[in-house]
Amino acid sequence: MTTPKDPLLQIYRLLITLIGVGFLYVIWPYISSVVVLLVFAFLLTTILLPGVDTLERKIKSRGMSVLLVTVGLAALITLFIASFASGLYSQGVDFSQQINNQDYQNNLMQLVNNVRDALPPSLQDMLPQESGEKGGLIGSVLKNLSGVLQNLLSVAGAIGSFIFNFVMVLIFTVILLYEYHNFKRSLVRFISNKYFEIGLRLIFNIERAVSSYLRGQLLAASSVGIMSIIGLVILNMFGANLTLVIFIGIIAGLANLIPLVGPFVGMVPAMLIAVMNNLGNEAALHHHLFSVIPSPFYLLDIVLMFIIVQQIDNNFVTPMLVGESVGLHPMLVMIALLIGGTLLGPLGMLFAVPAAGVLKVIGQEWSFVSKNAHLL
Amino acid sequence: MKNALWSNIFSNWQQEESQTVLTLKQVPIFSGLKPRELRAIENLVHVRTYQPGEMIFKRHAPGEGMYIILSGKVEIYLEPTPGERNVLATLSDGDFFGELSLLDDEARSAAAVAADATELLGFFRPDLLSLLERNPELGNKILINLARVISARLRKTNDLLTEAQQSRKHDDA
């Protein structure tokens, strides 16, 4: 039996909602950074929760398992950043020495001229002319590069803020992991009796979908990262002269988290480093893939290697690890990526698919609830 | 006479059991559990309050778990025709219902309504599944107890069926 709705009550509810939205709009600039940190902490909690639960089963102490998992994660990330920073430092020193070397500049100019000659005349006019010294395309590239090196101090500031945010996310994650089940219990207390069971069901299904998606994606990203590192090492055996191999592999793995666009983004650092390291090397410039297809600076080899890694990942690893994943239509994935990218940039693209997956689960449960509404 | 100092030091050792733990102890599904395990269950269940006449669940509604009565009264009933209420049982403090929903997501076979101001403890499938992952030892104890409750009911149903068949034979003869 439905009760007639009181119009005054509805106006009152509308007013309360409007005041709430207005208040949120006013305070949003002050709380947005904390909310973003909390969202990251929540995502990290969702990924780590099964690990903590499994460890709790073994050692029978929630606190100890949370401590072990977070300390392990922090140690891994610190190790990665430290090794990456030292690798990047030596690479930066090499590169700055190369930039100051006149031969390097000449080689770069020669490369640009070769590319220009290979282009049709209509496109040649679109490129800036080289004036021989520090003008034109190369001059601007070199100027920008030295500008980048001079701005390392501002990079240090950004690193400081990153470390602060990282530590805050880690603290939030520890608290969320330790109190997760109690938090959830406190939150569901606010659901009315009528929707209580269905609410629990919805939360459980969303939790399961997001957790399995995130874990699957993380495992798939790790597999792409490891396979890329192996592929790059193999290319190095054939004289590709690639440095920062582990860094490139990790970037490729992380980029793989963004569907459709990620795999292409993952190739870019490897190709840039291949060009940077092999400039002036005649053998690398005239390298042929399978001794047939011209592949200057091993660029085609790198593309082929990444395509092979992607194929192995798409056809064997991901189906095994992610399974059905969130089961979204490719068209919806693309729309979600575009919306996420427009709203939050690369970060939005990273979260677009899990967010769309959550909306899908909510939609499915909504249709389940509407079908059974007369029974609630 | 009690020594105040010692009773103060060991006050945590003689913690009074909460109403929830005392009620859980009476439920066969939680029988044989250690005090620590009962406290773990206490942290898992949801306390819900119902007004007199408030529906707990309707018949054929999707079921997510069981309820234990902390205080008050609950009527379990069928509605053969709209408005006609065939009360199957009236349950009170310490009684429990809906336990089959812990095992499957089949629809509720009867409706439940609060006959009085009622306080219930809800123990739901997602909580049981989470417990089985985190503490399988405790989860298995509950599952075995649940199986015992269901097998006792099945045995009772078999006895009733046998009795009914025998009385039918007797009537035919």
Interface residues (C-beta under 8 A of the other chain):
Chain A: P50 D53 T54 E56 R57 K60 H181 N182 R185 V188 R189 N193 K194 F196 E197 I198 L200 R201 I203 F204 F368 N372 L375 L376
Chain B: N43 L44 H46 R48 Y50 E54 M55 I56 F57 K58 R59 H60 A61 P62 G63 E64 G65 A107 G122 F124 R125 P126 L129 S130 E133 R134 N135 P136
